[in-house]
């Protein structure tokens, strides 16, 4: 089939039109380009074109030592900075055979769940915005500010926390911080029902999302889709439960793996919302446990020059947007020989080639937004 890019004229009646959405476009969450082949208002083919934000993070890893790569790792998904740092330091600790102090394990788990809530609140607020609902984003940012305040207090950063270190965390917790976290979590939880009433209870929102952009379970498996996007299609998999790391093995009674079977835009939003509720419960459980722990170190003392032994390892974490994997190869130097990053958004966005064909252009924004991706996480 030959494709012709058509401007204005009678040829449009008999020829498919090629339409570029992006890379600079209000509907693309950033510099993502979608190349659509249209038959009237119906999408026939869709090709996501990535790479406009590529910064070469994996090559930069090879020129930075094991302390410096944490700074690079927390920036590709700027909504999940703490979780990104965590994967890198876990890979290095595994190479070193290092045991992390118990206080650091539980505090990392707490901060990872708070980071998950911050990530999800952004999408819970911005997704209705793309469908014409302005109000939810104001609620989302109010809740984010409450949690950002305690994250900033403990780490000094609002987006790029830089609080993880190989062997634990940067420093111990400020006096009274646990109480302030508990209050912030309680405040956010008390207002979370606004999304059930204001968003899920809105008939326009349900009309724009129910039955739209259905991702089959087989397709999710084929493309390596993970996280809430995959679980909305019935993929019952969560690393926190199935291959526990940090303190998740001891949180089995609190951890709920939220799944749906419909696989549409509405199911993806419901998974994200219910997972946010569960992360707040996990944060409370972590707070209870940290308060019971005796005083002790929160990190390991490291040599001035840190070198990982020769070999390779793979560490993966259940990041807010899905599975992040870190394949670390070391030649015994102070810098990684190779650090391959498997980011969640990169795999998830490929499913657009299956989701968009056959849908209307008007539904494209609803489907695109429901994949909850960060462009930096795609391009690295």
VOBANU-728293 format. One record per residue (C-alpha): residue number from 0; residue in three letters; x, y, z. Coordinates in Angstrom, 3 decimals. Example, Ala and Ser with C-alpha at 12.3 -4.5 7.8 and 13.67 -1.06 7.14 Angstrom:
2
+-----+------+----------+----------+----------+
: seq : type :        x :        y :        z :
+-----+------+----------+----------+----------+
:   0 :  ALA :   12.300 :   -4.500 :    7.800 :
:   1 :  SER :   13.670 :   -1.060 :    7.140 :
+-----+------+----------+----------+----------+
This chain:
380
+-----+------+----------+----------+----------+
: seq : type :        x :        y :        z :
+-----+------+----------+----------+----------+
:   0 :  UNK :    0.000 :    0.000 :    0.000 :
:   1 :  UNK :    1.364 :    3.448 :   -0.888 :
:   2 :  UNK :    0.849 :    6.247 :    1.597 :
:   3 :  UNK :    0.548 :    9.873 :    0.637 :
:   4 :  UNK :    0.658 :   12.841 :    2.939 :
:   5 :  UNK :   -2.315 :   14.902 :    1.866 :
:   6 :  UNK :   -2.931 :   18.570 :    2.503 :
:   7 :  UNK :   -6.093 :   20.022 :    0.947 :
:   8 :  UNK :   -7.754 :   18.600 :   -2.112 :
:   9 :  UNK :  -10.018 :   15.928 :   -3.539 :
:  10 :  UNK :   -7.356 :   13.207 :   -3.245 :
:  11 :  UNK :   -8.145 :   12.981 :    0.484 :
:  12 :  UNK :  -11.340 :   11.108 :   -0.346 :
:  13 :  UNK :   -9.472 :    8.070 :   -1.663 :
:  14 :  UNK :   -6.057 :    8.245 :   -0.001 :
:  15 :  UNK :   -5.002 :    7.550 :    3.567 :
:  16 :  UNK :   -3.729 :   10.604 :    5.412 :
:  17 :  UNK :   -0.518 :   10.485 :    7.428 :
:  18 :  UNK :   -0.766 :   12.665 :   10.520 :
:  19 :  UNK :    2.091 :   13.482 :   12.904 :
:  20 :  UNK :    1.101 :   14.126 :   16.511 :
:  21 :  UNK :    4.164 :   15.689 :   18.106 :
:  22 :  UNK :    6.958 :   15.779 :   18.946 :
:  23 :  UNK :    5.779 :   19.158 :   20.272 :
:  24 :  UNK :    2.043 :   18.808 :   20.748 :
:  25 :  UNK :   -0.376 :   19.423 :   23.652 :
:  26 :  UNK :   -1.535 :   15.800 :   23.565 :
:  27 :  UNK :    1.797 :   14.010 :   23.819 :
:  28 :  UNK :    2.985 :   14.506 :   27.443 :
:  29 :  UNK :    6.254 :   15.830 :   26.087 :
:  30 :  UNK :    8.490 :   15.185 :   23.127 :
:  31 :  UNK :    6.911 :   11.965 :   21.891 :
:  32 :  UNK :    5.906 :   11.710 :   18.240 :
:  33 :  UNK :    3.033 :    9.564 :   17.017 :
:  34 :  UNK :    2.839 :    8.848 :   13.305 :
:  35 :  UNK :   -0.768 :    7.980 :   12.487 :
:  36 :  UNK :   -2.221 :    6.714 :    9.230 :
:  37 :  UNK :   -5.855 :    7.801 :    9.112 :
:  38 :  UNK :   -8.865 :    6.726 :    7.090 :
:  39 :  UNK :  -11.146 :    9.657 :    7.762 :
:  40 :  UNK :  -11.480 :    9.801 :   11.561 :
:  41 :  UNK :  -10.324 :    6.209 :   12.088 :
:  42 :  UNK :   -6.711 :    5.345 :   12.911 :
:  43 :  UNK :   -5.435 :    2.580 :   10.636 :
:  44 :  UNK :   -1.795 :    2.446 :   11.760 :
:  45 :  UNK :    0.144 :    3.986 :   14.627 :
:  46 :  UNK :    3.883 :    4.216 :   15.131 :
:  47 :  UNK :    5.369 :    5.790 :   18.269 :
:  48 :  UNK :    8.620 :    7.541 :   17.343 :
:  49 :  UNK :   10.895 :    7.969 :   20.358 :
:  50 :  UNK :   14.337 :    9.420 :   21.026 :
:  51 :  UNK :   13.781 :   13.181 :   21.024 :
:  52 :  UNK :   14.856 :   13.399 :   24.688 :
:  53 :  UNK :   17.673 :   10.842 :   24.526 :
:  54 :  UNK :   20.507 :   11.946 :   26.824 :
:  55 :  UNK :   22.688 :    8.842 :   26.699 :
:  56 :  UNK :   22.310 :    7.978 :   30.387 :
:  57 :  UNK :   23.611 :    4.433 :   29.900 :
:  58 :  UNK :   26.863 :    5.689 :   28.358 :
:  59 :  UNK :   27.230 :    8.340 :   31.047 :
:  60 :  UNK :   26.971 :    5.579 :   33.668 :
:  61 :  UNK :   30.252 :    4.225 :   32.287 :
:  62 :  UNK :   32.049 :    7.525 :   32.941 :
:  63 :  UNK :   30.838 :    8.087 :   36.510 :
:  64 :  UNK :   31.717 :    6.207 :   39.682 :
:  65 :  UNK :   29.200 :    4.279 :   41.755 :
:  66 :  UNK :   28.309 :    7.288 :   43.881 :
:  67 :  UNK :   27.814 :    9.611 :   40.932 :
:  68 :  UNK :   25.582 :    7.338 :   38.849 :
:  69 :  UNK :   22.811 :    7.716 :   41.449 :
:  70 :  UNK :   22.397 :   11.297 :   40.260 :
:  71 :  UNK :   21.963 :   10.131 :   36.656 :
:  72 :  UNK :   19.630 :    7.288 :   37.544 :
:  73 :  UNK :   17.036 :    9.335 :   39.364 :
:  74 :  UNK :   16.332 :   11.638 :   36.422 :
:  75 :  UNK :   14.967 :    9.446 :   33.630 :
:  76 :  UNK :   11.552 :    9.108 :   35.311 :
:  77 :  UNK :   11.378 :   12.419 :   37.118 :
:  78 :  UNK :    8.168 :   11.406 :   38.909 :
:  79 :  UNK :    9.817 :    8.333 :   40.471 :
:  80 :  UNK :   13.271 :    9.602 :   41.394 :
:  81 :  UNK :   13.611 :    7.735 :   44.693 :
:  82 :  UNK :   12.575 :    4.429 :   43.132 :
:  83 :  UNK :   15.067 :    4.901 :   40.286 :
:  84 :  UNK :   17.930 :    5.505 :   42.732 :
:  85 :  UNK :   16.880 :    2.425 :   44.658 :
:  86 :  UNK :   17.318 :    0.055 :   41.711 :
:  87 :  UNK :   20.864 :    1.230 :   41.030 :
:  88 :  UNK :   22.096 :    1.012 :   44.620 :
:  89 :  UNK :   20.463 :   -2.425 :   45.020 :
:  90 :  UNK :   22.382 :   -3.672 :   41.960 :
:  91 :  UNK :   25.688 :   -2.362 :   43.333 :
:  92 :  UNK :   24.973 :   -3.776 :   46.809 :
:  93 :  UNK :   24.230 :   -7.148 :   45.267 :
:  94 :  UNK :   27.561 :   -7.081 :   43.442 :
:  95 :  UNK :   29.333 :   -6.237 :   46.706 :
:  96 :  UNK :   27.375 :   -8.829 :   48.706 :
:  97 :  UNK :   26.498 :   -6.038 :   51.099 :
:  98 :  UNK :   23.873 :   -6.260 :   53.851 :
:  99 :  UNK :   21.967 :   -3.037 :   54.475 :
: 100 :  UNK :   21.005 :   -2.033 :   58.064 :
: 101 :  UNK :   17.416 :   -2.850 :   59.020 :
: 102 :  UNK :   16.525 :    0.791 :   59.643 :
: 103 :  UNK :   17.624 :    1.616 :   56.103 :
: 104 :  UNK :   15.573 :   -1.267 :   54.650 :
: 105 :  UNK :   12.340 :   -0.126 :   56.296 :
: 106 :  UNK :   12.960 :    3.562 :   55.632 :
: 107 :  UNK :   13.668 :    2.831 :   51.963 :
: 108 :  UNK :   10.389 :    0.906 :   51.771 :
: 109 :  UNK :    8.503 :    3.810 :   53.339 :
: 110 :  UNK :   10.040 :    6.372 :   50.990 :
: 111 :  UNK :    9.475 :    4.137 :   47.949 :
: 112 :  UNK :    5.758 :    3.952 :   48.751 :
: 113 :  UNK :    5.507 :    7.696 :   49.357 :
: 114 :  UNK :    7.222 :    8.197 :   45.989 :
: 115 :  UNK :    4.680 :    5.811 :   44.425 :
: 116 :  UNK :    1.817 :    7.910 :   45.795 :
: 117 :  UNK :    3.415 :   11.110 :   44.474 :
: 118 :  UNK :    3.789 :    9.538 :   41.024 :
: 119 :  UNK :    0.219 :    8.249 :   40.920 :
: 120 :  UNK :   -1.301 :   11.505 :   42.156 :
: 121 :  UNK :    0.207 :   13.303 :   39.186 :
: 122 :  UNK :   -1.564 :   10.973 :   36.764 :
: 123 :  UNK :   -4.791 :   10.853 :   38.802 :
: 124 :  UNK :   -4.971 :   14.615 :   38.436 :
: 125 :  UNK :   -3.648 :   15.103 :   34.920 :
: 126 :  UNK :   -5.530 :   12.305 :   33.139 :
: 127 :  UNK :   -8.999 :   13.829 :   33.730 :
: 128 :  UNK :   -7.493 :   17.149 :   32.612 :
: 129 :  UNK :   -6.827 :   15.660 :   29.169 :
: 130 :  UNK :  -10.485 :   14.651 :   28.917 :
: 131 :  UNK :  -11.762 :   18.096 :   29.877 :
: 132 :  UNK :  -11.989 :   17.782 :   33.668 :
: 133 :  UNK :   -9.993 :   20.652 :   35.169 :
: 134 :  UNK :  -10.819 :   20.308 :   38.884 :
: 135 :  UNK :   -9.051 :   17.005 :   39.844 :
: 136 :  UNK :   -5.564 :   18.332 :   39.107 :
: 137 :  UNK :   -5.936 :   20.990 :   41.822 :
: 138 :  UNK :   -6.846 :   18.307 :   44.364 :
: 139 :  UNK :   -3.938 :   16.156 :   43.208 :
: 140 :  UNK :   -1.394 :   18.931 :   43.660 :
: 141 :  UNK :   -2.694 :   19.771 :   47.118 :
: 142 :  UNK :   -2.114 :   16.172 :   48.196 :
: 143 :  UNK :    1.266 :   16.085 :   46.449 :
: 144 :  UNK :    2.389 :   19.193 :   48.339 :
: 145 :  UNK :    1.658 :   17.524 :   51.695 :
: 146 :  UNK :    3.850 :   14.547 :   50.805 :
: 147 :  UNK :    6.480 :   16.637 :   49.011 :
: 148 :  UNK :    6.981 :   18.610 :   52.222 :
: 149 :  UNK :    8.032 :   15.555 :   54.223 :
: 150 :  UNK :   10.116 :   14.165 :   51.351 :
: 151 :  UNK :   11.906 :   17.492 :   51.012 :
: 152 :  UNK :   12.482 :   17.674 :   54.772 :
: 153 :  UNK :   14.225 :   14.303 :   54.923 :
: 154 :  UNK :   16.238 :   14.530 :   51.688 :
: 155 :  UNK :   16.602 :   18.199 :   50.814 :
: 156 :  UNK :   15.181 :   17.675 :   47.314 :
: 157 :  UNK :   11.702 :   18.047 :   45.871 :
: 158 :  UNK :   12.117 :   16.062 :   42.651 :
: 159 :  UNK :   15.595 :   14.520 :   42.630 :
: 160 :  UNK :   15.990 :   13.334 :   46.194 :
: 161 :  UNK :   19.521 :   11.882 :   46.043 :
: 162 :  UNK :   18.848 :   10.196 :   49.393 :
: 163 :  UNK :   19.880 :    6.633 :   48.564 :
: 164 :  UNK :   23.491 :    5.604 :   49.024 :
: 165 :  UNK :   25.258 :    2.326 :   48.362 :
: 166 :  UNK :   24.865 :    0.630 :   51.748 :
: 167 :  UNK :   21.814 :    2.525 :   52.972 :
: 168 :  UNK :   20.627 :    6.128 :   53.067 :
: 169 :  UNK :   22.397 :    9.478 :   53.177 :
: 170 :  UNK :   21.670 :   10.240 :   56.849 :
: 171 :  UNK :   19.322 :    9.473 :   59.703 :
: 172 :  UNK :   15.799 :   10.850 :   59.926 :
: 173 :  UNK :   15.116 :   14.313 :   61.409 :
: 174 :  UNK :   13.647 :   14.475 :   64.926 :
: 175 :  UNK :    9.857 :   14.240 :   64.832 :
: 176 :  UNK :    9.817 :   13.424 :   61.115 :
: 177 :  UNK :    7.950 :   10.118 :   61.488 :
: 178 :  UNK :    5.072 :   11.896 :   63.228 :
: 179 :  UNK :    4.855 :   14.472 :   60.462 :
: 180 :  UNK :    4.821 :   11.722 :   57.830 :
: 181 :  UNK :    2.036 :    9.915 :   59.674 :
: 182 :  UNK :   -0.020 :   13.124 :   59.760 :
: 183 :  UNK :    0.604 :   13.801 :   56.052 :
: 184 :  UNK :   -0.421 :   10.251 :   55.086 :
: 185 :  UNK :   -3.576 :   10.520 :   57.204 :
: 186 :  UNK :   -4.477 :   13.885 :   55.644 :
: 187 :  UNK :   -4.016 :   12.601 :   52.098 :
: 188 :  UNK :   -5.984 :    9.420 :   52.792 :
: 189 :  UNK :   -8.884 :   11.401 :   54.268 :
: 190 :  UNK :   -9.342 :   13.240 :   50.968 :
: 191 :  UNK :   -8.691 :   10.433 :   48.472 :
: 192 :  UNK :  -12.406 :    9.725 :   48.074 :
: 193 :  UNK :  -12.598 :   12.876 :   45.953 :
: 194 :  UNK :  -11.315 :   10.827 :   42.991 :
: 195 :  UNK :  -14.022 :    8.208 :   43.470 :
: 196 :  UNK :  -16.741 :   10.858 :   43.577 :
: 197 :  UNK :  -15.388 :   13.536 :   41.281 :
: 198 :  UNK :  -13.725 :   11.389 :   38.612 :
: 199 :  UNK :  -15.020 :    7.815 :   38.680 :
: 200 :  UNK :  -18.511 :    9.096 :   39.474 :
: 201 :  UNK :  -18.498 :   11.404 :   36.457 :
: 202 :  UNK :  -20.560 :    9.997 :   33.592 :
: 203 :  UNK :  -18.585 :   11.933 :   30.960 :
: 204 :  UNK :  -15.299 :   10.487 :   32.237 :
: 205 :  UNK :  -16.744 :    6.967 :   32.243 :
: 206 :  UNK :  -18.196 :    7.464 :   28.772 :
: 207 :  UNK :  -14.819 :    8.566 :   27.391 :
: 208 :  UNK :  -12.878 :    5.682 :   28.984 :
: 209 :  UNK :  -15.059 :    2.578 :   29.337 :
: 210 :  UNK :  -14.391 :    0.096 :   26.533 :
: 211 :  UNK :  -11.823 :    2.443 :   24.937 :
: 212 :  UNK :   -8.274 :    1.290 :   24.191 :
: 213 :  UNK :   -8.668 :   -2.324 :   25.321 :
: 214 :  UNK :   -5.282 :   -4.012 :   25.834 :
: 215 :  UNK :   -5.536 :   -7.801 :   25.720 :
: 216 :  UNK :   -3.603 :   -9.792 :   28.306 :
: 217 :  UNK :   -1.719 :  -11.675 :   25.568 :
: 218 :  UNK :   -0.637 :   -8.373 :   24.007 :
: 219 :  UNK :    0.578 :   -7.068 :   27.374 :
: 220 :  UNK :    2.725 :  -10.186 :   27.771 :
: 221 :  UNK :    4.038 :   -9.953 :   24.199 :
: 222 :  UNK :    5.206 :   -6.349 :   24.564 :
: 223 :  UNK :    6.568 :   -6.720 :   28.093 :
: 224 :  UNK :    4.010 :   -4.275 :   29.482 :
: 225 :  UNK :    4.174 :   -4.055 :   33.277 :
: 226 :  UNK :    2.881 :   -2.095 :   36.239 :
: 227 :  UNK :   -0.699 :   -0.856 :   36.621 :
: 228 :  UNK :   -1.143 :   -0.888 :   32.818 :
: 229 :  UNK :   -0.536 :   -4.650 :   32.677 :
: 230 :  UNK :   -2.501 :   -5.387 :   35.847 :
: 231 :  UNK :   -5.525 :   -3.597 :   34.366 :
: 232 :  UNK :   -5.436 :   -6.260 :   31.624 :
: 233 :  UNK :   -5.426 :   -9.150 :   34.092 :
: 234 :  UNK :   -1.648 :   -9.663 :   34.413 :
: 235 :  UNK :   -1.459 :  -10.621 :   38.092 :
: 236 :  UNK :    2.215 :   -9.838 :   38.659 :
: 237 :  UNK :    3.896 :   -7.520 :   41.140 :
: 238 :  UNK :    7.555 :   -7.880 :   42.107 :
: 239 :  UNK :    6.817 :   -6.651 :   45.620 :
: 240 :  UNK :    4.763 :   -9.793 :   46.185 :
: 241 :  UNK :    6.237 :  -12.285 :   43.714 :
: 242 :  UNK :    9.965 :  -11.570 :   44.237 :
: 243 :  UNK :   10.030 :   -9.510 :   47.435 :
: 244 :  UNK :   12.839 :   -7.030 :   48.007 :
: 245 :  UNK :   13.389 :   -4.449 :   50.760 :
: 246 :  UNK :   10.773 :   -5.136 :   53.477 :
: 247 :  UNK :    7.928 :   -6.205 :   51.190 :
: 248 :  UNK :    8.229 :   -9.836 :   52.251 :
: 249 :  UNK :    7.085 :   -8.783 :   55.730 :
: 250 :  UNK :    4.250 :   -6.641 :   54.361 :
: 251 :  UNK :    2.339 :   -9.418 :   52.608 :
: 252 :  UNK :   -0.705 :   -8.916 :   54.814 :
: 253 :  UNK :   -0.943 :   -5.235 :   53.855 :
: 254 :  UNK :    0.158 :   -5.409 :   50.209 :
: 255 :  UNK :   -2.662 :   -5.829 :   47.686 :
: 256 :  UNK :   -1.972 :   -6.472 :   44.015 :
: 257 :  UNK :   -4.748 :   -4.564 :   42.253 :
: 258 :  UNK :   -5.953 :   -6.125 :   38.992 :
: 259 :  UNK :   -8.800 :   -5.717 :   36.516 :
: 260 :  UNK :   -9.795 :   -7.807 :   33.528 :
: 261 :  UNK :  -11.341 :   -5.190 :   31.228 :
: 262 :  UNK :   -8.003 :   -3.759 :   30.033 :
: 263 :  UNK :   -9.563 :   -0.437 :   28.960 :
: 264 :  UNK :   -8.724 :    3.154 :   29.903 :
: 265 :  UNK :  -11.164 :    3.078 :   32.822 :
: 266 :  UNK :   -9.600 :   -0.102 :   34.241 :
: 267 :  UNK :   -6.133 :    1.448 :   34.051 :
: 268 :  UNK :   -7.299 :    4.496 :   35.989 :
: 269 :  UNK :   -9.057 :    2.318 :   38.577 :
: 270 :  UNK :   -5.891 :    0.261 :   39.099 :
: 271 :  UNK :   -3.852 :    3.417 :   39.589 :
: 272 :  UNK :   -6.350 :    4.824 :   42.098 :
: 273 :  UNK :   -6.703 :    1.647 :   44.136 :
: 274 :  UNK :   -2.942 :    1.137 :   44.149 :
: 275 :  UNK :   -2.554 :    4.648 :   45.596 :
: 276 :  UNK :   -4.883 :    3.729 :   48.467 :
: 277 :  UNK :   -2.806 :    0.610 :   49.133 :
: 278 :  UNK :    0.496 :    2.520 :   49.068 :
: 279 :  UNK :   -0.806 :    4.812 :   51.812 :
: 280 :  UNK :   -1.645 :    1.704 :   53.878 :
: 281 :  UNK :    1.856 :    0.321 :   53.247 :
: 282 :  UNK :    3.363 :    3.635 :   54.348 :
: 283 :  UNK :    1.472 :    3.402 :   57.639 :
: 284 :  UNK :    2.666 :   -0.182 :   58.152 :
: 285 :  UNK :    6.283 :    0.932 :   57.543 :
: 286 :  UNK :    5.901 :    3.786 :   60.027 :
: 287 :  UNK :    4.649 :    1.353 :   62.675 :
: 288 :  UNK :    7.645 :   -0.906 :   62.122 :
: 289 :  UNK :   10.261 :    1.882 :   62.061 :
: 290 :  UNK :    8.985 :    3.225 :   65.379 :
: 291 :  UNK :    9.514 :   -0.236 :   66.923 :
: 292 :  UNK :   13.115 :   -0.568 :   65.686 :
: 293 :  UNK :   15.970 :    0.152 :   68.102 :
: 294 :  UNK :   18.304 :    3.029 :   67.338 :
: 295 :  UNK :   21.103 :    2.010 :   65.014 :
: 296 :  UNK :   22.989 :    2.882 :   61.824 :
: 297 :  UNK :   21.127 :    3.764 :   58.645 :
: 298 :  UNK :   24.038 :    3.126 :   56.289 :
: 299 :  UNK :   27.297 :    1.217 :   55.923 :
: 300 :  UNK :   30.692 :    2.858 :   56.120 :
: 301 :  UNK :   32.278 :    2.713 :   52.676 :
: 302 :  UNK :   35.857 :    3.123 :   51.450 :
: 303 :  UNK :   36.772 :    6.435 :   49.858 :
: 304 :  UNK :   36.993 :    4.755 :   46.451 :
: 305 :  UNK :   34.225 :    2.217 :   45.933 :
: 306 :  UNK :   34.922 :   -0.596 :   43.448 :
: 307 :  UNK :   32.512 :   -3.404 :   42.593 :
: 308 :  UNK :   34.118 :   -6.839 :   42.074 :
: 309 :  UNK :   34.356 :   -8.246 :   38.555 :
: 310 :  UNK :   31.133 :   -9.899 :   37.420 :
: 311 :  UNK :   27.572 :   -9.052 :   36.513 :
: 312 :  UNK :   24.168 :   -8.927 :   38.182 :
: 313 :  UNK :   20.583 :   -7.907 :   37.495 :
: 314 :  UNK :   18.368 :   -6.054 :   39.940 :
: 315 :  UNK :   14.760 :   -5.149 :   39.241 :
: 316 :  UNK :   12.182 :   -3.206 :   41.173 :
: 317 :  UNK :    8.440 :   -2.591 :   40.951 :
: 318 :  UNK :    8.589 :    1.093 :   40.112 :
: 319 :  UNK :    5.388 :    3.175 :   40.131 :
: 320 :  UNK :    5.018 :    2.857 :   36.338 :
: 321 :  UNK :    6.110 :   -0.788 :   36.082 :
: 322 :  UNK :    9.231 :   -2.931 :   36.188 :
: 323 :  UNK :   12.606 :   -1.199 :   36.103 :
: 324 :  UNK :   15.605 :   -3.453 :   35.585 :
: 325 :  UNK :   19.324 :   -2.708 :   36.008 :
: 326 :  UNK :   21.853 :   -5.034 :   34.399 :
: 327 :  UNK :   25.237 :   -4.165 :   35.873 :
: 328 :  UNK :   28.536 :   -5.448 :   34.439 :
: 329 :  UNK :   31.731 :   -4.704 :   36.357 :
: 330 :  UNK :   35.401 :   -5.157 :   35.446 :
: 331 :  UNK :   36.497 :   -4.423 :   39.012 :
: 332 :  UNK :   36.868 :   -0.687 :   38.426 :
: 333 :  UNK :   35.276 :    2.263 :   40.228 :
: 334 :  UNK :   32.921 :    2.828 :   37.283 :
: 335 :  UNK :   30.470 :    0.337 :   35.731 :
: 336 :  UNK :   31.721 :   -1.385 :   32.581 :
: 337 :  UNK :   28.075 :   -1.467 :   31.459 :
: 338 :  UNK :   24.785 :   -0.580 :   33.119 :
: 339 :  UNK :   21.780 :   -1.429 :   30.982 :
: 340 :  UNK :   18.525 :    0.166 :   32.041 :
: 341 :  UNK :   15.182 :   -1.512 :   31.349 :
: 342 :  UNK :   12.599 :    1.225 :   31.887 :
: 343 :  UNK :    8.867 :    0.609 :   32.284 :
: 344 :  UNK :    7.570 :    3.379 :   30.020 :
: 345 :  UNK :    9.667 :    2.238 :   27.045 :
: 346 :  UNK :    7.949 :   -1.147 :   26.880 :
: 347 :  UNK :    4.516 :    0.164 :   27.808 :
: 348 :  UNK :    4.442 :    2.776 :   25.042 :
: 349 :  UNK :    5.090 :    0.167 :   22.338 :
: 350 :  UNK :    1.592 :   -1.193 :   22.968 :
: 351 :  UNK :    0.197 :    1.887 :   21.197 :
: 352 :  UNK :    0.841 :    0.124 :   17.868 :
: 353 :  UNK :   -1.829 :   -2.393 :   18.955 :
: 354 :  UNK :   -4.148 :   -0.086 :   20.879 :
: 355 :  UNK :   -4.672 :    2.771 :   18.420 :
: 356 :  UNK :   -5.547 :    1.043 :   15.089 :
: 357 :  UNK :   -9.322 :    0.878 :   14.672 :
: 358 :  UNK :  -10.029 :    3.673 :   17.137 :
: 359 :  UNK :  -11.192 :    7.216 :   16.462 :
: 360 :  UNK :   -8.786 :   10.141 :   16.501 :
: 361 :  UNK :  -10.937 :   11.634 :   19.277 :
: 362 :  UNK :  -10.136 :    8.606 :   21.481 :
: 363 :  UNK :   -6.399 :    8.803 :   20.803 :
: 364 :  UNK :   -5.761 :   11.287 :   23.627 :
: 365 :  UNK :   -7.754 :    9.169 :   26.091 :
: 366 :  UNK :   -5.742 :    6.064 :   25.186 :
: 367 :  UNK :   -2.384 :    7.857 :   25.148 :
: 368 :  UNK :   -2.942 :    9.425 :   28.559 :
: 369 :  UNK :   -4.112 :    6.144 :   30.091 :
: 370 :  UNK :   -0.668 :    4.577 :   29.546 :
: 371 :  UNK :    0.729 :    6.822 :   32.316 :
: 372 :  UNK :    4.240 :    7.204 :   30.900 :
: 373 :  UNK :    7.084 :    9.675 :   31.354 :
: 374 :  UNK :    8.935 :   10.562 :   28.160 :
: 375 :  UNK :   12.340 :   10.676 :   29.874 :
: 376 :  UNK :   11.724 :    7.101 :   31.004 :
: 377 :  UNK :   11.249 :    6.105 :   27.353 :
: 378 :  UNK :   14.250 :    7.905 :   25.892 :
: 379 :  UNK :   16.768 :    7.697 :   28.794 :
+-----+------+----------+----------+----------+
